[in-house]
Amino acid sequence: MKTGRCSLIFVCLIAFSILLPAVPSFAVTSNLEVKCVDPSGKPIDNVKVVAYNLVTTREKDKKSDAQGIAEITKLDNGLYRIIGRKEGFVPAFYEYVRLNDSNGSITLTFAPGADRKLYFEDPVEDQKIREWIGQGMEAYKGGKFDDAVKLFGQALELHPFSPDALYYNGVALLQQAKFDQGVEYLKRAGAVSDTMVAASSADPKYAQISQAIQQLLKTMPAIKGESYLKQKKYDEAIASFLEAVKSDPSNPQFYANLAIAYTNAKRFDEAIPMIDKAIQLKPDEKAYTNLKNDINVRKENNALIQAQTIMDEGNKLLQEEDAAGAIRKYEEAMKMVTLPNQAPLWRQMGMANAKLNQHDAAVAAFKKSIEVAPAEEVSKYKTAFSNYYLQNKRYDEAIDLLADTKAGGQTSEQTLLDMAKARKDREPELAELILEKLLRMNPQNADAYYDLGRLYYIDGKSKDARTKELLTKYLEIGKDPVKIEDAKGLLVVVNKRSK
């Protein structure tokens, strides 16, 4: 499970046939009041209103009065389609009205225009609705949500009460993060479906739609949260997931999503308890364990970035000779990272203390840098420490540190020889110090006499006395014929230039 994203809660598609919508049931006797108005809300009189019983196919009609009201009484119980027509206006209809020993009231809104057939009166329009809904579902499945909304909208223009079109339009709008509009369409679809569920002859499909909508509305906070995550609106995502957790505290995915949102907002200390809760609720879910590991890595990396910034500020102060200020910065950064990542900070602390002539503190800091450094990086911290020793003419300590040897330890002779050879060209003075130390450790080391004699020979006439001493000693104890001949030749040159 990646922390940079979260899979959008899947809004399932339910395979329904085109269904007729409904209106909430009403309460007392089977009478129906129909209000007829224009788009501005002005009453329209003389509208012929027909109440058509969809089960018995019986119908009653009544014309609206001056107040735009048509009162249709003594209607049989059942589901009704209400249709209104008047010349000069586009016909209006309402589906469904459920009457069950009840009184009801609905409003029909009429737009100016010519009479025309409605979808249930024209098989061609009915077929168009079916095709648009089918094409809209295909567009939805293909992630083309703009196209889906357009197609469902066309279907709703002809059949504004279609639960299929209302439902699918709602979920497509959710995918576009148009939450208020999406919820509005879902609620309309739910009202239609719930009315049909209440009818004794209702198809089970209506219950499926109703249940799907209830589940979607219940998880709306989580759906919003995931959408905000995709948009990198982390504060909004956090607020939404907190609401989701509050609504269903037993859902581990809500806690995991909240942890992701906190992590992306770099609020790691709040993210970890949330993923711990998800793991507690579903301990066998490996994705949650992986997510926790990712959060900890992100937390550490973020701390490193912040610590590096502060360390850089300290380094600048150190360059400006404000060693005390630099130390304060290093101490601040130190609190932000784990031990293995503190090594460069301890090294800089050593350098800053050296600037302040606080040698004990400098040595302690350099030692700490070596102690906490990862094994593969220890050598570079030893080099920094040894350079400090060399600058302060503490040659034995520097050499021992570089050689990683104990003073007087015979096993370090070859190490010291190798160190001297490695440095004789780029650091000849250090190589000389190393070899002098080796001779103090073992006055019978022939190779040390030869190598040191050659180095002093290169230094010139000022070192001739020591050069003679060293090369002469090699001729006494050395065994390598090539080196013996070379030592003899060098002594000839030294003797000549010493005169």
NORCORWO-V79776 format. One record per helix or strand. SS is the DSSP state (alpha for helix, beta for strand). FROM is the first residue (numbers start at 1). TO is the last residue. If there is no record, write none. Layout:
# NORCORWO-V79776
ss:SS from:FROM to:TO
ss:SS from:FROM to:TO
This chain:
# NORCORWO-V79776
ss:beta from:23 to:23
ss:beta from:31 to:38
ss:beta from:43 to:43
ss:beta from:48 to:53
ss:beta from:59 to:63
ss:beta from:69 to:72
ss:beta from:78 to:85
ss:beta from:89 to:89
ss:beta from:92 to:99
ss:beta from:103 to:110
ss:beta from:112 to:112
ss:alpha from:119 to:121
ss:alpha from:123 to:141
ss:alpha from:145 to:158
ss:alpha from:163 to:175
ss:alpha from:179 to:198
ss:alpha from:204 to:218
ss:alpha from:220 to:230
ss:alpha from:234 to:247
ss:alpha from:252 to:264
ss:alpha from:268 to:281
ss:alpha from:286 to:319
ss:alpha from:323 to:334
ss:alpha from:339 to:341
ss:alpha from:343 to:355
ss:alpha from:359 to:372
ss:alpha from:375 to:391
ss:alpha from:395 to:403
ss:alpha from:410 to:423
ss:alpha from:428 to:441
ss:alpha from:446 to:459
ss:alpha from:461 to:477
ss:alpha from:481 to:498
